[in-house]
């Protein structure tokens, strides 16, 4: 197994290929043999590079969070005003509602649910860490984030975003879920 912290080019290449595979197939029936065959590797190489099947799943989920965090990082730079939380929530929804993000969001929902059901598995803390990521970004959009009212507002915004996302993924009805999300966000996010 590799001992240095920097992944090799081959490890990075296989991780990207595995990530793309999981975006198409999900984690429910995840098995090393079909994955290895699909990405031009072998189970033995994957086990060598990622230590175990769980290690590979953790690496894939870390890679998925990187996509999510890329969006969230850019939202930290906005100047917080009374309207910023609504603006940030609408920007997040626009990203969530974009059809090209459906595979990563379906993976996110799957990993989120699995981390609740099996908190000791490779997806341990995935849901909790994701909630922390989003609440941190939403707090940075508030001029006075330390109050109970501000915490309630950003928690409500997160709940609306998650609920609308689940509905969108289930139905594909972008117009309806966007209208509902915007209406709820306008009520919840405003001071």
RAKA-V119888 format. One record per pair of residues at least 6 apart in sequence whose C-alpha atoms are under 7 Angstrom apart, sorted by sequence separation. I is the first residue (numbers start at 0). GAP is how many residues later the second one is. D is the distance in Angstrom with one decimal. If there is no record, write none. Layout:
# RAKA-V119888
<<I GAP D> <I GAP D>>
This chain:
# RAKA-V119888
<<35 6 4.8> <46 6 6.7> <49 6 5.2> <118 6 6.8> <138 6 5.3> <144 6 6.7> <167 6 6.2> <35 7 5.7> <114 8 5.1> <113 9 6.7> <114 9 5.2> <167 9 6.1> <32 10 5.8> <114 10 6.3> <31 11 5.5> <114 11 5.9> <110 12 6.2> <114 12 6.1> <74 13 6.7> <163 13 5.8> <111 14 6.0> <110 15 6.9> <111 15 4.7> <138 15 6.8> <137 16 5.9> <17 17 6.9> <163 17 6.2> <134 19 6.6> <160 20 6.9> <17 21 6.9> <159 21 6.4> <16 22 5.9> <159 24 7.0> <156 28 6.1> <156 31 6.4> <155 32 6.4> <156 32 6.3> <152 35 5.9> <153 35 6.9> <152 36 5.7> <10 38 6.4> <63 40 6.8> <18 41 5.5> <14 45 6.8> <0 47 4.9> <1 47 6.4> <0 48 5.7> <0 50 6.5> <84 53 6.4> <87 53 6.9> <84 56 5.0> <83 57 5.4> <84 57 5.9> <83 58 6.6> <79 60 6.9> <81 60 6.8> <75 61 6.1> <79 61 4.7> <80 61 6.4> <81 61 6.7> <74 62 6.9> <79 62 5.1> <80 62 5.4> <77 63 6.9> <79 63 4.9> <57 64 5.4> <75 64 6.1> <56 65 6.2> <57 65 6.4> <71 65 6.4> <54 67 7.0> <53 68 5.1> <88 68 6.9> <92 68 6.6> <95 69 6.9> <96 77 6.6> <23 79 6.8> <22 80 5.2> <22 81 6.0> <25 81 6.2> <22 84 6.4> <89 92 6.9> <85 99 6.4> <85 100 6.3> <85 103 5.3> <84 104 5.9> <85 104 6.6> <82 107 6.7> <81 108 6.9> <81 109 6.4>>
